[in-house]
Amino acid sequence: MNFKAANGQRFVATSRDERPKSLLAAVGASLGATLAGQTALVVSGVLVARMLGPANRGYLALFVLSTTVLFLLGGLGLPAAVSFYTAKRPAQGRAILKLAVGPLLTQILLLSAMQGVVIIVFVASKPSVVRAAGMISIAAVGSCLAADYALAGLQGLRRSRAFNILRSMPAVLYALGTLLLFMLHRGSLETVTVVWVLASTITAGAATTAWRSRVPKRHPAVGASPSRVELLRFGLTGLLGTASPLETLRLDQAVVGLFLSPTALGLYVVGAAFTNLPRFIGLSIGLVMYPHLAARSNTSGAIGAFWRFFVLGALASLVVSAVLAVAVGYMIPLFFGSRFVGAVPVARYLLFGAAFLAARRILADGARGLGKPGVGSVAEAASWLWLCPALVLLTPTAGLIGVSQAFASASLFSLLVASASIVRHIRIQQTAFPTAPQSFAVGREDRDPLSSIVS
């Protein structure tokens, strides 16, 4: 929290959530929420597959995929901008909330209409059950987008408990709803779609209520809030990094399915199943790191915290990936049977690719916290520039292994590009401001709380 003395000097009070133990606890809670949500998705995935069968499960996947693409890309990165400016200017939280309402309502209307077009085009000639479920799915676009905005606001306010509970809520509610349908023998494409929409709608309502109740009232001494143009510029600059098609849409699986065989896709999916944990580590650290850096008033302190977060997260992801790379040689035959032994080398390449992606995610989130949202977008674009020729060269000669090598090498290349980009930005900043702005901590030194952990 910032205070201004009578002589105009700014003082920084170190909040309780900036202590080393609190930051580690926040990272642990973030990872726990991510794992809880993924566990719930595994449960619901099994139940839904049993209730719907392959065909209707495929239609549901289409509805979920189109909704995900629309609210991630159609959000224009504005939720990430809301999070950044809320953390940077917490006293302006209420003004930022009001500023976001207009774009949110406009986006809900436009994206819902686009979802309707998608449904009409793809399921117009399908059975009435499919068409009905598709129309129901239109409501999910607005609720998912509203939840995204509200969760971003809570992240910016660093309300970690509410943020973690609410971001895992849709998966948990969906799992509970599908379990109820399964027990009552009421599972159909329409009822499962209704449960999915209700889960996202309830989450959106709860998250919006939590966001509104936690924003501080505007203090008359605080300066002007950011404009919508600033929010949009920040969001668009970092859009490609926050909504990565490669990670979000799993286009690697699409490549395998289109250019190889169903058997190859089955092996690839099994191998990719082990890559979630390294990615979860990067995601969980980034969610804590982003608002923490944005809120820091000391430029040099923020840069130091950035590198400490990165080293901690990158090492953790790499160690976990290395352990799993050894373990998959035993785990895949044990859990999936000898027919899936071919997935072992695939899993090993993808695990190290996942470690590189996790490190890149931490870099991108940290760069956004430092006010450089374009770093993630540049890295994502670089991964595609590497990936396309790598796939052309490796897939015909090495098949499934070649695809996994192409994606792993593209992940490493994008990490190197992101590293070079953020180093360049930091050098420019330090050259422009050779003396970091001074700030004085009330009661203790204003230093990075992670420095006592990683040094």
C-alpha positions in Angstrom: 0.0 0.0 0.0 1.3 3.5 -0.9 1.2 6.5 1.4 2.2 10.1 0.6 3.9 12.1 3.3 3.5 15.8 3.8 6.8 16.5 1.9 5.5 14.6 -1.1 7.8 11.5 -0.5 6.1 8.2 -1.2 6.3 5.4 1.3 5.6 1.8 0.6 4.1 -0.5 3.2 4.9 -4.1 2.7 1.7 -6.0 2.9 1.4 -9.4 4.6 0.9 -11.2 1.3 4.4 -10.1 0.2 6.2 -12.1 2.9 8.2 -15.0 1.6 6.1 -17.7 3.4 2.9 -16.0 2.1 4.2 -16.0 -1.4 5.1 -19.6 -1.3 1.8 -20.4 0.2 0.1 -18.4 -2.6 2.0 -20.4 -5.2 1.0 -23.7 -3.5 -2.6 -22.6 -3.2 -2.6 -21.7 -6.9 -1.1 -25.1 -7.9 -3.7 -26.8 -5.6 -6.6 -24.9 -7.3 -5.2 -25.9 -10.7 -4.9 -29.5 -9.8 -8.4 -29.5 -8.2 -9.9 -28.2 -11.4 -8.1 -30.7 -13.6 -9.1 -33.6 -11.3 -12.7 -32.5 -11.6 -12.4 -32.4 -15.4 -11.0 -35.9 -15.4 -14.0 -37.1 -13.4 -16.5 -35.3 -15.5 -14.8 -36.4 -18.7 -15.1 -40.1 -17.8 -18.8 -39.7 -16.8 -19.7 -37.6 -19.8 -18.0 -40.1 -22.2 -20.0 -43.0 -20.6 -23.3 -41.1 -20.8 -23.0 -39.6 -24.3 -21.0 -42.0 -26.4 -18.4 -41.0 -29.0 -20.8 -39.1 -31.4 -22.5 -36.9 -28.8 -19.3 -36.4 -26.9 -17.8 -35.1 -30.1 -20.6 -32.6 -30.5 -20.2 -31.4 -26.9 -16.4 -31.0 -27.6 -17.3 -28.8 -30.6 -19.5 -26.6 -28.5 -16.8 -26.2 -25.8 -14.1 -25.6 -28.3 -16.0 -22.9 -30.2 -16.9 -21.2 -26.9 -13.3 -21.3 -25.7 -11.9 -19.8 -28.9 -14.5 -17.1 -29.0 -14.1 -15.9 -25.4 -10.3 -16.1 -25.4 -9.7 -14.4 -28.7 -12.9 -12.3 -28.7 -12.0 -10.9 -25.2 -9.2 -9.0 -27.0 -6.9 -9.5 -24.0 -9.0 -7.0 -22.0 -9.2 -9.2 -18.9 -5.4 -9.3 -18.7 -5.4 -5.5 -19.0 -7.9 -5.3 -16.2 -5.8 -7.4 -14.0 -2.6 -5.4 -14.7 -4.1 -2.0 -14.1 -6.0 -3.1 -11.0 -2.8 -4.4 -9.5 -0.9 -1.3 -10.6 -3.5 1.2 -9.3 -5.5 -0.7 -6.6 -7.2 2.5 -5.5 -8.6 2.8 -9.0 -10.2 -0.6 -8.8 -13.8 0.6 -8.8 -13.2 2.9 -11.8 -11.5 0.1 -13.7 -14.5 -2.1 -13.0 -16.9 0.5 -14.4 -14.6 1.0 -17.3 -14.8 -2.7 -18.2 -18.6 -3.0 -18.1 -19.2 -1.4 -21.5 -16.7 -3.5 -23.5 -17.9 -6.7 -21.6 -21.5 -6.2 -22.6 -20.6 -5.4 -26.2 -18.4 -8.5 -26.4 -21.1 -10.7 -24.9 -23.6 -9.6 -27.5 -21.2 -10.0 -30.5 -19.6 -13.2 -29.4 -22.9 -14.8 -28.5 -24.2 -14.0 -32.0 -21.0 -15.5 -33.5 -21.5 -18.6 -31.5 -25.1 -18.8 -32.9 -23.7 -18.6 -36.4 -21.2 -21.4 -35.6 -24.0 -23.6 -34.3 -26.2 -22.9 -37.3 -23.4 -23.7 -39.8 -22.1 -26.9 -38.2 -25.3 -28.5 -36.8 -28.1 -27.2 -39.0 -28.6 -30.6 -40.6 -28.0 -32.6 -37.5 -30.7 -34.2 -35.3 -32.9 -32.0 -33.2 -31.2 -33.0 -30.0 -27.9 -31.7 -31.3 -29.4 -28.5 -32.5 -31.1 -27.9 -29.2 -27.9 -28.5 -27.2 -26.1 -26.2 -29.6 -28.5 -23.4 -29.0 -28.2 -23.9 -25.2 -24.4 -23.6 -25.5 -24.7 -20.0 -26.8 -25.3 -18.9 -23.2 -21.9 -20.2 -22.1 -20.0 -17.6 -24.2 -21.2 -14.6 -22.2 -20.8 -16.4 -18.8 -17.3 -17.6 -19.5 -16.2 -14.1 -20.6 -17.8 -12.4 -17.6 -16.1 -14.9 -15.3 -12.8 -14.2 -17.1 -13.2 -10.4 -16.4 -14.2 -10.9 -12.8 -11.4 -13.4 -12.1 -8.9 -10.9 -13.7 -10.2 -8.2 -11.3 -9.7 -10.4 -8.3 -6.3 -11.4 -9.5 -5.3 -7.8 -9.8 -6.6 -7.1 -6.3 -4.5 -10.1 -5.2 -7.5 -11.7 -3.5 -5.9 -15.1 -3.9 -8.3 -17.2 -1.9 -11.4 -16.0 -3.7 -9.5 -16.1 -7.0 -8.4 -19.7 -6.6 -11.7 -21.0 -5.3 -13.7 -19.3 -8.1 -11.4 -20.3 -11.0 -11.7 -24.0 -10.0 -15.5 -23.6 -9.4 -16.8 -24.2 -13.0 -14.9 -27.6 -13.3 -16.0 -28.7 -9.8 -19.7 -27.7 -10.4 -19.7 -29.4 -13.8 -18.3 -32.6 -12.3 -20.9 -32.6 -9.5 -23.7 -31.9 -12.0 -22.6 -34.7 -14.4 -22.2 -37.1 -11.4 -25.8 -36.3 -10.5 -27.0 -36.9 -14.0 -25.1 -40.2 -14.1 -26.7 -41.4 -10.9 -30.2 -40.4 -12.0 -29.7 -41.9 -15.5 -30.6 -38.6 -17.0 -27.5 -38.1 -19.1 -28.1 -36.7 -22.6 -26.5 -34.1 -24.8 -29.0 -31.5 -23.8 -28.9 -32.1 -20.0 -25.1 -32.3 -20.0 -24.9 -29.0 -22.0 -27.3 -27.4 -19.5 -25.1 -28.5 -16.6 -22.0 -27.0 -18.3 -23.8 -23.7 -19.0 -25.1 -23.5 -15.4 -21.7 -24.2 -14.0 -20.2 -21.3 -16.0 -23.1 -19.0 -15.2 -23.0 -19.6 -11.5 -19.3 -19.0 -11.5 -19.7 -15.8 -13.4 -22.3 -14.5 -11.0 -20.2 -15.5 -7.9 -17.0 -14.0 -9.4 -18.6 -10.8 -10.4 -20.2 -10.4 -7.0 -16.8 -11.1 -5.3 -15.1 -8.6 -7.6 -17.6 -5.8 -6.9 -17.5 -6.3 -3.2 -13.8 -6.2 -2.9 -12.8 -3.2 -5.0 -11.9 -0.2 -2.8 -13.7 3.0 -3.0 -11.9 5.7 -5.0 -9.7 8.0 -2.9 -10.0 11.7 -3.9 -6.2 12.0 -3.9 -5.6 9.3 -6.4 -4.9 10.2 -10.0 -6.9 9.4 -13.2 -7.8 5.8 -14.0 -6.6 4.2 -17.3 -8.7 4.9 -20.4 -10.4 2.2 -22.5 -7.8 2.9 -25.2 -5.0 2.0 -22.7 -6.8 -1.2 -21.7 -7.3 -2.2 -25.3 -3.7 -1.4 -26.3 -2.4 -3.5 -23.5 -4.8 -6.3 -24.2 -4.2 -6.5 -27.9 -0.4 -6.3 -27.5 -0.4 -9.4 -25.3 -3.3 -11.3 -26.8 -1.4 -13.9 -28.7 0.6 -14.7 -25.6 -2.4 -15.0 -23.3 -4.5 -17.1 -25.7 -1.9 -19.3 -27.3 -3.6 -21.5 -30.0 -0.9 -24.1 -29.5 -1.6 -24.6 -25.8 -5.3 -23.7 -25.7 -6.5 -25.6 -28.7 -3.9 -28.5 -28.7 -3.2 -28.1 -32.4 -0.4 -30.6 -32.1 -3.0 -33.3 -31.7 -4.9 -31.9 -34.7 -1.7 -32.2 -36.8 -1.2 -35.9 -35.7 -4.8 -36.7 -36.4 -4.8 -35.1 -39.8 -1.4 -36.2 -41.2 -0.7 -39.5 -39.5 -3.1 -42.3 -38.3 -5.7 -42.8 -35.6 -3.2 -45.2 -33.9 -0.5 -42.5 -33.9 -3.0 -40.0 -32.4 -3.9 -42.5 -29.7 -0.2 -42.9 -28.8 0.4 -39.1 -28.9 -2.5 -38.4 -26.6 -1.3 -40.9 -24.1 2.2 -39.3 -24.2 0.8 -35.8 -23.9 -1.2 -36.8 -20.8 1.9 -36.7 -18.7 2.8 -33.1 -19.7 0.1 -31.4 -17.6 2.1 -31.2 -14.3 5.0 -29.1 -15.7 2.5 -26.8 -17.4 0.5 -26.5 -14.2 3.6 -25.3 -12.3 4.2 -22.6 -14.8 0.6 -21.6 -14.8 0.3 -21.5 -11.0 3.5 -19.4 -10.6 2.5 -17.0 -13.3 -0.9 -16.4 -11.8 0.8 -15.3 -8.5 3.7 -13.5 -10.1 1.8 -11.3 -12.5 -0.2 -9.1 -10.1 2.7 -9.2 -7.6 5.1 -7.5 -10.1 2.5 -5.1 -11.4 1.8 -3.9 -7.8 5.5 -3.2 -7.0 6.4 0.5 -7.0 10.2 -0.1 -7.0 11.4 -0.7 -10.6 14.6 -2.5 -9.7 12.8 -4.5 -7.0 10.3 -5.7 -9.5 13.0 -6.8 -12.0 14.8 -8.7 -9.2 11.5 -10.4 -8.2 10.9 -11.3 -11.8 14.1 -13.2 -12.2 13.7 -15.0 -8.9 10.2 -16.1 -9.8 11.5 -17.3 -13.2 14.4 -19.3 -11.8 12.3 -20.9 -9.2 9.5 -21.9 -11.6 11.8 -22.9 -14.5 13.9 -25.2 -12.2 10.8 -26.7 -10.7 9.3 -27.4 -14.1 12.5 -28.9 -15.5 13.1 -31.1 -12.5 9.5 -32.4 -12.6 9.8 -33.1 -16.3 13.1 -34.9 -15.9 11.6 -37.2 -13.2 8.6 -37.9 -15.3 10.7 -38.6 -18.4 12.3 -41.4 -16.4 9.1 -42.6 -14.9 7.0 -42.8 -18.1 9.1 -45.8 -19.2 7.4 -47.7 -16.3 4.1 -45.8 -15.9 2.9 -46.1 -19.5 3.1 -49.9 -19.8 1.7 -50.2 -16.3 -1.3 -48.0 -16.7 -2.0 -48.2 -20.4 -0.7 -51.7 -21.3 2.1 -52.9 -23.6 0.3 -51.7 -26.7 1.1 -48.1 -25.7 4.9 -48.6 -25.3 5.4 -46.5 -28.5 4.1 -43.5 -26.5 7.2 -43.5 -24.2 9.6 -41.7 -26.5 6.8 -39.3 -27.5 6.1 -38.5 -23.9 9.8 -37.8 -23.2 10.1 -35.2 -25.9 6.8 -33.6 -25.0 7.7 -33.5 -21.3 10.8 -31.3 -22.0 8.8 -29.3 -24.5 6.3 -28.8 -21.6 9.1 -27.6 -19.3 10.2 -25.0 -21.9 6.6 -23.9 -22.3 6.1 -23.6 -18.6 9.3 -21.4 -18.4 8.0 -19.3 -21.3 4.6 -18.9 -19.6 6.4 -17.6 -16.4 8.5 -15.2 -18.6 5.4 -13.9 -20.4 3.3 -13.4 -17.2 6.2 -11.7 -15.6 6.7 -9.4 -18.6 3.1 -8.5 -18.5 3.5 -7.7 -14.8 6.4 -5.4 -15.8 4.2 -3.7 -18.3 5.6 -5.5 -21.4 2.6 -7.6 -22.6 4.1 -8.0 -26.1 6.8 -10.4 -25.0 4.4 -13.4 -24.8 3.0 -12.5 -28.2 6.4 -12.3 -29.8 7.4 -15.7 -28.3 4.2 -17.3 -29.6 4.7 -16.0 -33.1 8.3 -17.2 -33.0 7.1 -20.7 -32.0 5.0 -20.9 -35.2 7.8 -19.6 -37.4 9.9 -22.5 -36.1 7.2 -25.1 -35.9 5.9 -25.0 -39.4 9.2 -25.8 -41.2 10.1 -28.3 -38.4 6.9 -30.2 -39.0 7.5 -30.3 -42.8 11.0 -31.6 -42.3 10.5 -34.1 -39.4 7.0 -35.6 -39.9 7.7 -37.4 -43.2 11.0 -38.8 -42.0 10.4 -39.6 -38.3 6.6 -39.8 -38.1 5.1 -39.5 -34.6 8.6 -38.9 -33.0 9.2 -36.2 -35.5 6.0 -34.4 -34.6 7.0 -34.5 -30.9 10.5 -33.3 -31.7 9.1 -30.4 -33.7 6.9 -29.2 -30.9 9.6 -29.6 -28.3 12.1 -27.7 -30.3 9.6 -25.0 -31.1 8.9 -24.6 -27.4 12.6 -24.2 -26.7 13.0 -21.7 -29.5 10.1 -19.6 -28.3 11.6 -19.6 -24.7 14.9 -18.3 -26.1 13.1 -15.6 -28.0 11.1 -14.6 -25.0 14.2 -14.5 -22.8 16.0 -12.3 -25.4 13.0 -10.0 -25.7 12.6 -9.5 -21.9 16.3 -8.9 -21.4 16.2 -6.3 -24.2 13.3 -4.5 -22.6 14.9 -4.6 -19.1 18.2 -3.1 -20.5 16.3 -0.4 -22.3 14.4 0.4 -19.1 17.6 0.5 -17.0 19.3 2.7 -19.6 16.4 5.1 -19.6 16.2 5.1 -15.8 19.7 4.4 -14.5 18.6 5.2 -11.0 15.6 3.2 -9.8 12.8 5.2 -8.1 13.4 5.2 -4.4 10.8 3.9 -2.1 10.9 3.5 1.7 9.3 0.6 3.5 7.4 1.2 6.7 8.9 -1.1 9.3 11.3 -3.0 7.1 13.5 -2.8 4.0 11.7 -2.7 0.6 13.3 -5.8 -0.9 11.9 -8.7 -2.9 10.4 -11.2 -0.5 11.6 -14.1 -2.6 15.2 -13.0 -2.1 15.4 -14.9 1.2 14.3 -18.1 -0.6 16.1 -17.9 -3.9 19.5 -16.3 -3.6 
